[in-house]
Amino acid sequence: MRGIRSTCELEIHKVYLRQESNSHRSNMFSHKRKKEEPHTRNSDGALSQSKTNDILRTVPRDNAFHFYEKIGKPTNHVAVSLLDFRDKIKVVQWSSLVFHLKRKDFENWIKETIRDSELAKRISDISPNDFDLKTKLYETINTRINELRKMSSTSTVVHEDLIIAPRLSEVELSRQ
């Protein structure tokens, strides 16, 4: 830990190490995700129910999003799911939102931990200088949650390995 002189620098170092660890972990398993990707969408392009449930799941506390006002100054707000994250947007300070948007923390957490690249892209399009930042973030996340819920309730996915038996006609059934 040579060269780290203050609590702030220690926090930066911890964040850097965590990002490096996550980067290594996702690179290590990236080949598995690529193979599974075609199975996560049904014929009309919607996400599968398992993928939708995965995005809406609660993550372990070590993978939760921890809000900060600045490096070394946590807000004590933690989000463990996309729904929880959406609700925390309303209560954390505006300065915390700006801090994380500028660093791309929101989009990175949503892409890497929540595994929703579509929402990560939408959040990347929001400017940290936007006057109505809280509302835009909240509405963007809420819209995505509603889309995912709708997909989950209307989507029926048949796994491509599933073999469907031919249906017997009424005549064939009466012979048995």
Beta strands, then each sheet from edge to edge (+ up, - down):
strand 1: 65-70
strand 2: 73-79
sheet 1: 1+ 2-
end
